[in-house]
Amino acid sequence: MGEFVGIDPGGAERLMHQMSISKNVLAQTRPGLEAAIAEAGASWTGPQGVAAMHRSWAFFDDTQRDLKWRMDTLKQTVPSSGNGQVGVFFTFNNEAEATRQGKADAVPIAEALKQHEIENSMKSWRKVTAATAATKEKLKDPAYAASLLAALGPDRFRALFMHWMKDKGPAAMDKGLPPSVVQQGRESLGPLAEAYANAERAGRLGEEWRQFIETTDPGLLTGLVTMSKPSSTLLNQVARRVLGRSLAADRPTSPNWNLNALVEAYDANPQALQKLLAEDKDAAGWLLHPGRFMRTGVPGFEERLAGVLDKALRPGAGNDRERERAWLNIISAVGARDTPWLGGQWIPNAWLRRGESSPVSQALAKNVAPYLDKLARLQAKESSPDLTKLHPAPPWDRLDPDTAARFLGALMQDKAAANTLLKSWREYTVSMDIGRFHPFDSDPKTRAGFVNISALSSGAANLLLDGSAYAEWSDDEYADWVAGVMLTPIDWLSNKYWPIDNPATATVRDRGQDDLKDRIKNKITDYFDGKSDDTAENVANDIIEWQKQWVIKSLAQHRQMELTEEDVDMIDKAFKGRLYQALVKALERRGG
């Protein structure tokens, strides 16, 4: 029984593909050839006729099936086989033998379960686990695993796990079990969990097993994936079943070990999480609902979730296109109009723990940086619709700037995340090297380069200003942050285009910028505190005017190039045209 075989996985895959092509050719040729032979009758000159063609097709089919069985078994035994020949021991001589044995081994399990349902004793349960343990050395063969499961059937398979879980507490089937308890179950029912995972990975489960996922309690399903090494497909099927439940079903009456089990599984397979977030537009909203991940009752859960999100979403992780689609769905979910991150839906605001550190917010803020350009283009499209070269490409064109702003605002409730976003924006602006293009150059292409890059930089600034209104900061902290954003254009205009070689003179210029920042901060805090009758529009107008006058005055004081009326107008547009509306919206939302 069994044999040791050497297989070249790459060569075997190519051979199976070639046999599929040959079978298709024979299948397409057969009807016409059969008709021609029948019409020719006795005058047919071929020596063998239709029977030979049937035998050829059957030979390809039998050989392909046997090779597929061997490849399926190889993949279970050596998941990453690489190139060249791989040696593997086959428990069975062929697929038929494996199938027969799987069916036979299901009988003692079924009989032991039946007896246990009558006796319901430790002794009868030990007989069940002894019968399941007898399958352990054969489970790498997916044909055996599939046959075993088919003989047991979904109902009996489910009953085995339910009998084990029934004394693990009233919430076990609904909320899952702690890892230590699941580990105990692995010793008794682990072989059945492995059988399920192996058969599913090889694509050998029938339709009834898909329905099994849809009708089985979440606690049992998460126990199943914890006891085995599930494929990405199986893991994501279970995740949809667990995460798709209503928030009411996940009320924190007891620890939600289901979510913990999913995060542990995704920690071992972060690309599966990336795939889930990319392919299921609802999954991000389910997983990243604060009412779910902030109240699991499992110590350290949010930190573990943040770590897994970092693995799945960091630059270079997994597949570039899948990662991009995952980010698009995350931004759409977190930045939705009724987002619970900003107090929407039915979640009480107290649950959000505003003002506290959020590891999830920090993980998202850190890894969204490569997509800041996509978001900046959304805002540039809205503020400069005629600059079509700046418009975002699909699929980012489906987003709207308000959604992007709410997403950033949701993250910015965490101060560390807000500072990360501001740092990323400044790095993004520097990376475009706007100094290549002078705003007053005689070459139209150079001026166009300046306009395009300043539009993108300001687009990102607009989104940050818009989102910052949601941040749970003190008025002084908020005013300081806004002033920093508003001074950035002055920084690059004065340093890039009007550099001052004399250190002492440059220090005077920089001190002037600090004075202007304080003036902007005081204007904003007075507005918030109701110490002035100014409207948000008046405050924004004053800040923009102060920016423009500071540049003009600074140039005159330090004998730099004299500005023409057109130059002054350009500076005014650079400040007011790009930042005014976003500043007004931010001030109004924050409230005076």
BABADREN-549886 format. One line per field, with one value per residue (C-alpha): residue number from 1; residue in one letter; x, y, z. Coordinates in pm, 1 decimal, always signed. Last residue first. Layout:
<atoms>
n	NUM/...
res	A/...
px	X/...
py	Y/...
pz	Z/...
</atoms>
This chain:
<atoms>
n	592/591/590/589/588/587/586/585/584/583/582/581/580/579/578/577/576/575/574/573/572/571/570/569/568/567/566/565/564/563/562/561/560/559/558/557/556/555/554/553/552/551/550/549/548/547/546/545/544/543/542/541/540/539/538/537/536/535/534/533/532/531/530/529/528/527/526/525/524/523/522/521/520/519/518/517/516/515/514/513/512/511/510/509/508/507/506/505/504/503/502/501/500/499/498/497/496/495/494/493/492/491/490/489/488/487/486/485/484/483/482/481/480/479/478/477/476/475/474/473/472/471/470/469/468/467/466/465/464/463/462/461/460/459/458/457/456/455/454/453/452/451/450/449/448/447/446/445/444/443/442/441/440/439/438/437/436/435/434/433/432/431/430/429/428/427/426/425/424/423/422/421/420/419/418/417/416/415/414/413/412/411/410/409/408/407/406/405/404/403/402/401/400/399/398/397/396/395/394/393/392/391/390/389/388/387/386/385/384/383/382/381/380/379/378/377/376/375/374/373/372/371/370/369/368/367/366/365/364/363/362/361/360/359/358/357/356/355/354/353/352/351/350/349/348/347/346/345/344/343/342/341/340/339/338/337/336/335/334/333/332/331/330/329/328/327/326/325/324/323/322/321/320/319/318/317/316/315/314/313/312/311/310/309/308/307/306/305/304/303/302/301/300/299/298/297/296/295/294/293/292/291/290/289/288/287/286/285/284/283/282/281/280/279/278/277/276/275/274/273/272/271/270/269/268/267/266/265/264/263/262/261/260/259/258/257/256/255/254/253/252/251/250/249/248/247/246/245/244/243/242/241/240/239/238/237/236/235/234/233/232/231/230/229/228/227/226/225/224/223/222/221/220/219/218/217/216/215/214/213/212/211/210/209/208/207/206/205/204/203/202/201/200/199/198/197/196/195/194/193/192/191/190/189/188/187/186/185/184/183/182/181/180/179/178/177/176/175/174/173/172/171/170/169/168/167/166/165/164/163/162/161/160/159/158/157/156/155/154/153/152/151/150/149/148/147/146/145/144/143/142/141/140/139/138/137/136/135/134/133/132/131/130/129/128/127/126/125/124/123/122/121/120/119/118/117/116/115/114/113/112/111/110/109/108/107/106/105/104/103/102/101/100/99/98/97/96/95/94/93/92/91/90/89/88/87/86/85/84/83/82/81/80/79/78/77/76/75/74/73/72/71/70/69/68/67/66/65/64/63/62/61/60/59/58/57/56/55/54/53/52/51/50/49/48/47/46/45/44/43/42/41/40/39/38/37/36/35/34/33/32/31/30/29/28/27/26/25/24/23/22/21/20/19/18/17/16/15/14/13/12/11/10/9/8/7/6/5/4/3/2/1
res	G/G/R/R/E/L/A/K/V/L/A/Q/Y/L/R/G/K/F/A/K/D/I/M/D/V/D/E/E/T/L/E/M/Q/R/H/Q/A/L/S/K/I/V/W/Q/K/Q/W/E/I/I/D/N/A/V/N/E/A/T/D/D/S/K/G/D/F/Y/D/T/I/K/N/K/I/R/D/K/L/D/D/Q/G/R/D/R/V/T/A/T/A/P/N/D/I/P/W/Y/K/N/S/L/W/D/I/P/T/L/M/V/G/A/V/W/D/A/Y/E/D/D/S/W/E/A/Y/A/S/G/D/L/L/L/N/A/A/G/S/S/L/A/S/I/N/V/F/G/A/R/T/K/P/D/S/D/F/P/H/F/R/G/I/D/M/S/V/T/Y/E/R/W/S/K/L/L/T/N/A/A/A/K/D/Q/M/L/A/G/L/F/R/A/A/T/D/P/D/L/R/D/W/P/P/A/P/H/L/K/T/L/D/P/S/S/E/K/A/Q/L/R/A/L/K/D/L/Y/P/A/V/N/K/A/L/A/Q/S/V/P/S/S/E/G/R/R/L/W/A/N/P/I/W/Q/G/G/L/W/P/T/D/R/A/G/V/A/S/I/I/N/L/W/A/R/E/R/E/R/D/N/G/A/G/P/R/L/A/K/D/L/V/G/A/L/R/E/E/F/G/P/V/G/T/R/M/F/R/G/P/H/L/L/W/G/A/A/D/K/D/E/A/L/L/K/Q/L/A/Q/P/N/A/D/Y/A/E/V/L/A/N/L/N/W/N/P/S/T/P/R/D/A/A/L/S/R/G/L/V/R/R/A/V/Q/N/L/L/T/S/S/P/K/S/M/T/V/L/G/T/L/L/G/P/D/T/T/E/I/F/Q/R/W/E/E/G/L/R/G/A/R/E/A/N/A/Y/A/E/A/L/P/G/L/S/E/R/G/Q/Q/V/V/S/P/P/L/G/K/D/M/A/A/P/G/K/D/K/M/W/H/M/F/L/A/R/F/R/D/P/G/L/A/A/L/L/S/A/A/Y/A/P/D/K/L/K/E/K/T/A/A/T/A/A/T/V/K/R/W/S/K/M/S/N/E/I/E/H/Q/K/L/A/E/A/I/P/V/A/D/A/K/G/Q/R/T/A/E/A/E/N/N/F/T/F/F/V/G/V/Q/G/N/G/S/S/P/V/T/Q/K/L/T/D/M/R/W/K/L/D/R/Q/T/D/D/F/F/A/W/S/R/H/M/A/A/V/G/Q/P/G/T/W/S/A/G/A/E/A/I/A/A/E/L/G/P/R/T/Q/A/L/V/N/K/S/I/S/M/Q/H/M/L/R/E/A/G/G/P/D/I/G/V/F/E/G/M
px	-1709.2/-1754.6/-1524.3/-1739.4/-1727.9/-1351.9/-1283.6/-1521.4/-1363.3/-1012.0/-1109.6/-1263.0/-957.9/-678.7/-618.1/-755.7/-666.4/-300.3/-177.9/-439.5/-299.1/+52.5/-50.1/-214.4/+103.5/+303.9/+61.9/+91.7/+468.7/+688.6/+1030.8/+1310.0/+1469.1/+1583.7/+1544.4/+1278.7/+1094.3/+1076.9/+959.1/+688.7/+548.3/+560.6/+403.0/+135.5/+22.9/+9.3/-166.3/-426.9/-491.0/-528.3/-760.9/-979.7/-1003.6/-1109.4/-1362.7/-1508.7/-1534.2/-1732.0/-1574.4/-1758.0/-1455.3/-1386.9/-1620.3/-1370.1/-1343.2/-1289.6/-1034.3/-859.5/-838.8/-702.7/-455.7/-321.9/-283.1/-90.0/+130.8/+208.0/+286.7/+533.6/+699.1/+724.1/+888.7/+1140.8/+1217.9/+1286.6/+1507.8/+1695.8/+1745.3/+1899.7/+2143.5/+2228.2/+2301.7/+2223.3/+1854.4/+1647.5/+1356.7/+1218.0/+1257.6/+1280.7/+1020.3/+768.7/+828.1/+777.1/+501.7/+299.5/+352.8/+225.7/-140.6/-74.6/+120.3/-148.6/-406.6/-204.7/-153.1/-522.7/-618.0/-385.7/-515.3/-878.6/-818.5/-811.6/-1072.3/-1010.0/-1321.2/-1226.7/-895.8/-1064.4/-1130.7/-786.6/-623.8/-827.7/-737.9/-368.9/-377.8/-529.8/-279.3/+6.4/-171.9/-257.9/+94.5/+229.4/+7.4/+59.5/+439.2/+457.4/+240.0/+480.5/+767.8/+570.6/+481.3/+853.3/+903.8/+932.0/+722.8/+606.7/+948.8/+934.3/+1204.7/+1162.1/+834.8/+1035.9/+735.2/+893.6/+885.6/+506.2/+466.9/+706.9/+495.2/+179.2/+334.4/+436.7/+82.8/-58.7/+179.4/+93.2/-276.2/-211.4/-24.1/-307.6/-579.3/-899.4/-696.8/-792.7/-1159.7/-1069.3/-860.7/-1153.5/-1395.9/-1175.1/-1158.9/-1537.1/-1577.3/-1332.1/-1541.8/-1431.2/-1518.8/-1223.9/-997.8/-1081.5/-988.4/-740.9/-743.8/-764.6/-439.2/-415.5/-769.0/-663.2/-996.6/-1169.1/-934.1/-1092.8/-1285.2/-1022.0/-747.8/-942.0/-958.7/-598.8/-486.2/-654.2/-463.3/-138.6/-198.1/-206.9/+153.9/+94.0/-195.5/+38.0/+118.8/-229.3/-387.6/-158.9/-207.2/-584.7/-577.1/-346.3/-593.2/-462.5/-736.4/-895.3/-1219.2/-1294.3/-1531.3/-1772.4/-1872.2/-2002.5/-2287.4/-2305.5/-2633.5/-2507.7/-2274.9/-2041.9/-1739.1/-1586.2/-1941.5/-1938.3/-2272.2/-2132.2/-1874.9/-1510.2/-1427.5/-1603.0/-1489.6/-1133.1/-1122.9/-1268.4/-1010.2/-733.9/-830.7/-843.3/-484.4/-369.3/-528.5/-352.4/-12.2/-36.2/+103.8/+268.4/+486.8/+372.0/+198.2/-161.5/-171.8/+107.9/-2.8/-362.0/-235.3/-49.6/-347.6/-569.2/-322.1/-319.0/-698.8/-722.7/-492.7/-732.2/-1040.8/-1365.9/-1442.7/-1533.4/-1304.7/-1311.2/-1689.0/-1833.3/-1534.3/-1647.3/-1326.0/-1410.5/-1763.3/-1686.5/-1380.5/-1577.9/-1853.6/-1655.7/-1561.1/-1285.3/-1007.1/-1069.4/-1091.8/-780.4/-575.2/-699.3/-588.8/-251.9/-209.1/-188.5/-39.8/-163.1/-485.6/-547.8/-474.5/-704.6/-983.9/-952.1/-963.1/-1275.0/-1445.6/-1321.4/-1573.6/-1543.9/-1884.2/-2188.6/-2011.8/-2291.9/-2186.3/-2532.6/-2640.6/-2354.5/-2529.4/-2348.8/-2150.0/-1820.5/-1855.7/-1996.9/-1774.1/-1472.6/-1564.3/-1569.9/-1246.2/-1067.5/-1198.6/-1076.1/-740.1/-685.7/-727.4/-447.0/-644.6/-764.8/-811.7/-1011.0/-1257.6/-1284.9/-1375.5/-1650.3/-1788.3/-1811.4/-1978.7/-2274.3/-2324.2/-2582.1/-2380.2/-2063.6/-2258.2/-2428.0/-2086.5/-2043.9/-2363.2/-2226.8/-1956.7/-1603.4/-1308.2/-1153.1/-806.5/-809.2/-1155.5/-1045.1/-741.8/-935.0/-1213.9/-976.1/-768.9/-1077.8/-1161.5/-808.6/-822.5/-1127.7/-959.0/-619.5/-736.3/-1011.8/-757.0/-598.7/-942.2/-958.1/-621.1/-714.6/-1025.2/-1358.7/-1617.1/-1877.6/-2197.0/-2125.6/-1920.3/-2151.3/-2334.9/-2014.2/-1772.8/-2009.9/-2175.3/-1851.0/-1749.0/-2100.0/-2129.7/-1808.9/-1929.5/-2278.1/-2137.9/-1971.5/-2291.9/-2493.7/-2235.1/-2206.1/-2001.4/-1950.7/-1879.7/-1634.3/-1433.5/-1441.3/-1311.2/-1029.7/-928.1/-927.4/-734.2/-450.3/-268.9/-535.7/-403.5/-188.1/-462.7/-754.5/-724.4/-748.3/-1111.9/-1203.1/-1016.2/-1192.0/-1533.2/-1437.8/-1318.6/-1662.5/-1830.9/-1609.3/-1661.9/-2035.8/-2330.4/-2466.0/-2714.3/-2555.4/-2222.2/-2339.6/-2433.8/-2103.3/-1909.6/-2103.1/-2039.3/-1668.3/-1647.3/-1809.6/-1613.5/-1298.4/-1458.1/-1553.1/-1203.4/-1053.0/-1257.1/-1162.9/-792.5/-805.2/-979.9/-724.3/-427.7/-157.6/-241.8/-26.7/+178.3/+531.2/+672.7/+986.3/+1007.2/+1166.8/+1263.5/+1119.9/+947.9/+741.2/+570.6/+283.8/+485.4/+243.9/-85.5/+54.5/+185.0/-157.2/-324.1/-46.2/-95.2/-470.3/-417.5/-183.1/-439.0/-715.6/-495.1/-399.8/-760.8/-880.3/-596.9/-651.1/-1028.9/-988.7/-755.1/-988.4/-1280.5/-1074.0/-983.5/-1348.4/-1454.8/-1285.4/-992.9/-848.8/-996.2/-1124.1/-1495.1/-1675.0/-1868.7/-2063.7/-1956.2/-2245.5/-2169.5/-1801.0/-1878.6/-2123.0/-1869.4/-1604.0/-1826.6/-1926.0/-1568.8/-1366.1/-1470.2/-1424.3/-1092.2/-960.8/-1086.7/-919.8/-591.2/-608.1/-677.0/-384.9/-157.1/-266.6/-205.1/+143.1/+221.6/+114.8/+323.3/+630.4/+601.2/+544.8/+837.4/+733.8/+928.3/+721.1/+743.3/+468.3/+149.8/+0.0
py	+7929.5/+7581.3/+7299.7/+7247.0/+7616.9/+7641.3/+7334.6/+7446.0/+7792.7/+7645.8/+7408.5/+7693.5/+7918.1/+7669.1/+7650.6/+7975.2/+8174.0/+8083.6/+8019.8/+8262.3/+8544.6/+8450.6/+8466.3/+8805.5/+8937.9/+8811.3/+8975.1/+9305.6/+9273.8/+9153.6/+9303.0/+9046.8/+9031.0/+9329.1/+9159.0/+9392.1/+9404.2/+9026.8/+8986.2/+9249.0/+9078.6/+8732.6/+8854.6/+9043.9/+8725.1/+8518.3/+8792.3/+8817.2/+8441.1/+8452.9/+8754.0/+8591.5/+8269.2/+8455.0/+8660.9/+8351.2/+8171.0/+8466.1/+8728.5/+8864.5/+8814.5/+8656.8/+8367.4/+8112.0/+7939.1/+8269.4/+8384.1/+8046.9/+8095.3/+8450.6/+8358.1/+8067.1/+8283.8/+8549.6/+8284.3/+8144.4/+8493.9/+8548.0/+8215.3/+8316.8/+8641.6/+8445.7/+8254.2/+8577.1/+8709.7/+8379.4/+8408.9/+8751.6/+8614.9/+8317.7/+8536.0/+8324.8/+8410.7/+8195.3/+8359.7/+8086.5/+7763.7/+7889.1/+8164.7/+7979.4/+7646.7/+7773.0/+8015.2/+7730.0/+7532.6/+7812.9/+7716.2/+7357.0/+7463.4/+7716.4/+7439.2/+7225.4/+7510.9/+7600.8/+7240.6/+7213.8/+7544.0/+7446.5/+7118.2/+6812.6/+6554.0/+6566.1/+6597.0/+6942.1/+6793.6/+6613.3/+6928.1/+7067.1/+6736.1/+6713.0/+7068.2/+7002.2/+6702.7/+6918.8/+7192.7/+6959.6/+6840.4/+7191.1/+7313.0/+7037.8/+7128.5/+7503.9/+7475.2/+7242.7/+7481.6/+7766.5/+7554.7/+7460.8/+7825.5/+7926.5/+8283.7/+8159.5/+8331.2/+8023.9/+7857.6/+7482.3/+7238.5/+7368.8/+7174.9/+6865.8/+6630.1/+6438.8/+6750.8/+6770.8/+6400.7/+6432.8/+6719.6/+6515.5/+6213.1/+6425.0/+6562.2/+6208.7/+6081.4/+6379.2/+6295.6/+5927.4/+6025.8/+6257.7/+5992.9/+6164.8/+6213.0/+5868.4/+5960.6/+6295.6/+6125.1/+5900.7/+6193.6/+6387.8/+6095.8/+6059.0/+6433.7/+6424.9/+6174.4/+5824.6/+5656.0/+5828.7/+5604.5/+5302.1/+5441.4/+5726.9/+6040.6/+6380.8/+6574.0/+6559.3/+6700.1/+7040.0/+7196.1/+7065.7/+7260.9/+7256.1/+6931.5/+6749.7/+6872.1/+6726.9/+6383.3/+6418.3/+6466.5/+6138.0/+5945.2/+6119.8/+6022.8/+5660.5/+5579.9/+5735.2/+5503.3/+5276.2/+5489.3/+5636.6/+5290.2/+5149.7/+5459.2/+5442.3/+5071.9/+5139.1/+5396.2/+5617.8/+5790.7/+6119.7/+5954.6/+5627.3/+5532.8/+5360.8/+5693.5/+5805.0/+5556.7/+5335.9/+5367.0/+5497.3/+5797.9/+5916.6/+6003.5/+5655.3/+5525.5/+5645.1/+5785.2/+5955.1/+5682.7/+5765.9/+5441.5/+5234.7/+5418.0/+5452.4/+5081.0/+4982.2/+5188.1/+5052.6/+4694.4/+4777.5/+4908.7/+4600.9/+4375.0/+4563.3/+4549.0/+4181.7/+4087.7/+4356.5/+4605.9/+4909.8/+4798.8/+4681.1/+4313.8/+4314.7/+4649.6/+4528.3/+4225.0/+4444.0/+4673.9/+4372.3/+4254.2/+4597.6/+4610.2/+4269.6/+4345.2/+4198.4/+4030.0/+4201.6/+4253.3/+4616.7/+4825.7/+4590.8/+4575.1/+4911.5/+5070.3/+4920.3/+4822.1/+4456.8/+4511.4/+4826.7/+4666.2/+4352.7/+4537.9/+4601.6/+4234.0/+4158.7/+4388.6/+4357.6/+3978.6/+3957.2/+4168.4/+3950.4/+3638.7/+3805.2/+3835.2/+3453.6/+3367.7/+3696.1/+3634.2/+3319.2/+3502.6/+3786.7/+3543.0/+3361.9/+3692.4/+3793.3/+3467.2/+3502.2/+3777.4/+3800.1/+3791.6/+4020.5/+4260.4/+4282.3/+4092.8/+3991.4/+4356.4/+4445.8/+4245.0/+3942.1/+3980.9/+3966.8/+3602.1/+3457.3/+3677.3/+3569.3/+3200.4/+3236.8/+3437.3/+3158.2/+2899.1/+3092.3/+3180.7/+2810.9/+2687.3/+2543.6/+2353.2/+2373.7/+2751.8/+2726.2/+2479.2/+2667.5/+2976.4/+2775.4/+2631.0/+2973.2/+3117.8/+2875.5/+2668.0/+2748.6/+2942.0/+2735.7/+2408.5/+2548.0/+2554.2/+2196.6/+2083.1/+2214.8/+1947.6/+1950.6/+1840.3/+2178.1/+2074.6/+2339.6/+2225.9/+1864.0/+1971.1/+2214.5/+1964.2/+1677.9/+1903.9/+1995.1/+1624.4/+1544.2/+1827.0/+1678.5/+1525.3/+1694.6/+2006.2/+2041.2/+2103.4/+2372.6/+2528.8/+2569.2/+2745.4/+2969.5/+3103.0/+2986.1/+3118.6/+3392.5/+3213.9/+2844.0/+2907.4/+3164.0/+2924.6/+2767.6/+2495.5/+2206.8/+2202.2/+2245.9/+1878.8/+1765.2/+2055.5/+1954.2/+1600.3/+1724.9/+1945.4/+1645.6/+1443.9/+1717.7/+1791.8/+1429.6/+1150.4/+960.9/+1280.6/+1391.9/+1069.4/+1073.6/+1431.4/+1349.6/+1035.4/+1225.0/+1505.2/+1270.6/+1455.6/+1316.8/+959.6/+971.3/+1127.9/+900.3/+671.5/+979.8/+1025.5/+676.6/+727.6/+1062.6/+898.2/+614.1/+870.9/+1031.5/+703.1/+677.1/+1040.5/+977.6/+1082.3/+726.0/+753.7/+1036.8/+870.5/+549.0/+736.2/+921.7/+594.7/+446.1/+749.9/+748.6/+371.3/+410.4/+714.3/+504.1/+291.0/+590.5/+732.6/+392.9/+357.9/+706.4/+649.2/+321.8/+492.7/+773.6/+542.6/+352.8/+503.9/+660.5/+841.2/+930.7/+1244.1/+1328.4/+1660.4/+1709.6/+2056.0/+2396.1/+2519.8/+2279.3/+2526.0/+2330.7/+2004.5/+1747.5/+1912.6/+2024.0/+1672.5/+1522.6/+1754.5/+1680.0/+1305.3/+1335.7/+1557.0/+1298.3/+1023.2/+1234.4/+1332.5/+972.7/+855.2/+1139.0/+1105.8/+730.1/+771.9/+1016.7/+777.8/+482.6/+674.8/+758.7/+393.5/+289.9/+532.1/+343.5/+101.1/+37.2/+345.4/+264.1/+325.0/+153.4/-72.0/+225.1/+554.6/+742.1/+593.0/+675.4/+1036.1/+1082.2/+947.4/+1178.5/+1483.3/+1406.4/+1305.1/+1603.1/+1850.6/+1594.9/+1480.0/+1836.9/+1908.3/+1594.8/+1696.7/+2045.7/+1896.0/+1656.9/+1952.3/+2123.8/+1808.2/+1783.5/+2145.7/+2095.0/+1777.3/+1952.6/+2230.7/+1990.2/+1759.3/+1445.8/+1173.6/+893.3/+688.1/+426.9/+334.2/+0.0
pz	+1621.4/+1485.9/+1379.7/+1073.0/+990.4/+1036.5/+822.6/+548.7/+538.7/+522.0/+240.9/+43.2/+81.7/+9.3/-365.5/-503.4/-194.9/-159.2/-512.2/-642.4/-427.9/-531.0/-897.1/-845.0/-687.9/-985.5/-1229.9/-1046.5/-1084.2/-802.5/-730.3/-704.3/-360.3/-162.5/+175.6/+308.8/-23.7/-58.4/+298.7/+253.4/-57.5/+102.2/+426.7/+233.7/+57.9/+374.3/+567.4/+290.2/+303.4/+683.4/+666.6/+402.8/+604.9/+919.4/+726.9/+560.1/+895.0/+1025.5/+1248.4/+1550.9/+1771.4/+2110.3/+2031.1/+2158.6/+1819.5/+1637.4/+1894.2/+1851.2/+1472.8/+1481.7/+1754.6/+1549.7/+1238.2/+1435.4/+1590.6/+1244.3/+1118.3/+1400.8/+1319.8/+954.3/+1057.2/+1257.1/+937.0/+750.2/+1030.2/+1027.2/+650.7/+701.4/+956.3/+738.3/+429.1/+122.2/+107.6/-125.7/-307.8/-531.3/-338.4/+19.8/+4.5/-210.3/-35.5/+314.6/+221.7/+71.2/+397.5/+619.9/+586.2/+692.2/+999.4/+1089.4/+1070.1/+1314.2/+1560.4/+1546.3/+1619.3/+1915.4/+2056.2/+2003.3/+2184.1/+1964.6/+1867.3/+1492.6/+1277.8/+1146.1/+1033.6/+744.6/+546.5/+619.6/+528.4/+208.5/+114.0/+181.0/-54.9/-326.1/-247.0/-331.8/-645.1/-763.4/-680.4/-902.9/-1195.7/-1165.0/-1139.1/-1436.6/-1634.2/-1556.0/-1687.6/-1997.9/-2062.3/-2063.5/-1938.9/-1582.0/-1314.3/-1119.7/-1149.1/-1213.3/-1105.2/-750.7/-732.1/-651.8/-657.6/-370.1/-150.3/-173.0/-95.1/+197.3/+330.8/+286.0/+455.3/+755.8/+784.1/+764.4/+1032.4/+1254.1/+1223.5/+1301.2/+1617.7/+1715.1/+1674.9/+1563.7/+1246.9/+1119.4/+1087.5/+934.8/+667.2/+576.8/+595.9/+355.7/+110.1/+117.5/+64.6/-226.4/-425.0/-511.0/-841.1/-1014.4/-809.7/-1025.7/-1269.7/-1323.2/-1108.8/-1283.3/-1310.1/-1688.1/-1701.1/-1567.0/-1664.2/-1351.2/-1120.0/-770.9/-816.8/-1021.7/-786.9/-494.2/-651.6/-768.0/-407.9/-316.5/-581.5/-480.4/-117.9/-229.3/-137.8/+209.6/+304.3/+501.7/+804.1/+839.8/+826.1/+1094.8/+1311.7/+1286.9/+1381.3/+1677.3/+1813.5/+2093.8/+2286.6/+2186.6/+2098.8/+2276.9/+1993.3/+2228.7/+2379.4/+2040.6/+2061.9/+1749.6/+1566.6/+1231.4/+1237.3/+1514.6/+1302.5/+1286.9/+1255.1/+893.4/+777.6/+464.9/+407.0/+483.2/+666.1/+400.0/+85.6/+217.2/+300.5/-37.6/-227.3/-5.8/-86.7/-456.9/-436.3/-244.5/-503.6/-781.8/-612.2/-511.9/-173.1/+38.5/-148.5/+49.9/+373.0/+340.1/+444.0/+702.1/+847.6/+866.1/+1059.2/+1307.5/+1352.9/+1425.1/+1688.6/+1853.7/+1842.1/+2011.2/+2304.0/+2560.5/+2405.7/+2510.3/+2144.2/+2195.9/+1977.2/+1676.1/+1640.9/+1735.6/+1568.8/+1234.9/+1059.2/+993.5/+864.1/+667.2/+511.1/+423.1/+238.1/-82.3/-103.8/-354.1/-235.1/+139.4/+112.7/-105.9/+133.9/+417.9/+228.8/+165.6/+541.5/+582.1/+923.7/+1073.3/+884.2/+1089.5/+1414.7/+1309.2/+1225.9/+1558.9/+1749.7/+1562.4/+1661.1/+2018.7/+2083.7/+2461.5/+2638.8/+2658.0/+2422.8/+2163.2/+1852.6/+1732.6/+1757.5/+1525.7/+1256.5/+1118.7/+797.8/+987.5/+1091.3/+767.6/+553.9/+759.5/+718.8/+341.3/+360.7/+546.2/+302.1/-2.4/+151.9/+219.6/+574.2/+787.2/+1049.6/+1411.3/+1398.5/+1074.3/+1229.0/+1556.7/+1355.8/+1185.7/+1509.2/+1669.8/+1360.4/+1377.5/+1062.6/+794.6/+536.0/+573.7/+541.2/+230.6/+65.5/+187.0/+16.3/-314.3/-323.0/-184.5/-399.8/-485.8/-365.7/-92.5/+15.9/+58.3/+261.9/+484.6/+556.0/+628.6/+852.8/+1056.3/+1080.9/+1198.3/+1456.3/+1626.5/+1932.6/+1976.3/+1796.7/+2054.8/+2328.4/+2112.1/+2070.0/+2447.5/+2460.0/+2167.0/+2347.0/+2202.5/+1959.1/+1995.3/+1884.2/+1930.1/+2244.2/+2405.4/+2639.2/+2772.1/+2659.7/+2741.9/+2398.4/+2206.7/+2166.8/+2081.4/+1837.0/+1661.5/+1592.2/+1502.5/+1225.2/+1058.0/+1098.4/+929.0/+658.7/+538.0/+695.4/+369.6/+176.3/+443.6/+428.1/+47.4/+39.8/+282.6/+89.6/-240.3/-68.2/+35.6/+312.3/+546.3/+557.1/+871.7/+1083.8/+992.6/+1297.0/+1520.5/+1414.9/+1539.8/+1866.3/+1910.7/+1881.0/+2114.5/+2367.8/+2342.8/+2444.7/+2752.7/+2848.5/+2842.2/+2625.6/+2613.3/+2324.8/+2128.0/+2199.6/+2032.5/+1715.0/+1718.5/+1752.4/+1459.6/+1240.0/+1321.2/+1266.1/+919.8/+798.5/+769.0/+495.2/+279.7/+309.7/+228.0/-89.9/-207.0/-144.7/-339.0/-629.8/-629.6/-673.9/-488.1/-150.1/+121.0/-141.6/-32.2/-195.9/-390.8/-572.6/-913.4/-1024.8/-943.6/-626.0/-415.1/-185.4/-28.2/+0.8/+145.7/+52.1/-284.3/-353.0/-283.6/-532.9/-784.2/-744.9/-786.0/-1090.8/-1240.7/-1192.1/-1345.8/-1640.4/-1707.6/-1695.5/-1921.4/-2173.2/-2198.3/-2221.6/-2512.1/-2691.7/-2628.1/-2773.3/-3081.2/-3126.3/-3091.6/-3365.2/-3647.6/-3627.5/-3978.0/-4150.6/-4500.4/-4443.3/-4737.0/-4501.2/-4361.6/-4512.7/-4348.0/-4006.1/-4044.0/-4145.4/-3856.1/-3607.6/-3750.4/-3722.1/-3364.4/-3258.5/-3380.5/-3111.2/-2832.4/-2977.7/-2994.6/-2641.6/-2508.6/-2671.4/-2517.6/-2174.6/-2225.7/-2298.7/-1977.0/-1775.9/-1927.4/-1843.1/-1480.7/-1456.7/-1596.5/-1340.5/-1052.6/-1145.6/-960.6/-776.4/-626.3/-307.1/-291.2/-106.8/+0.0
</atoms>
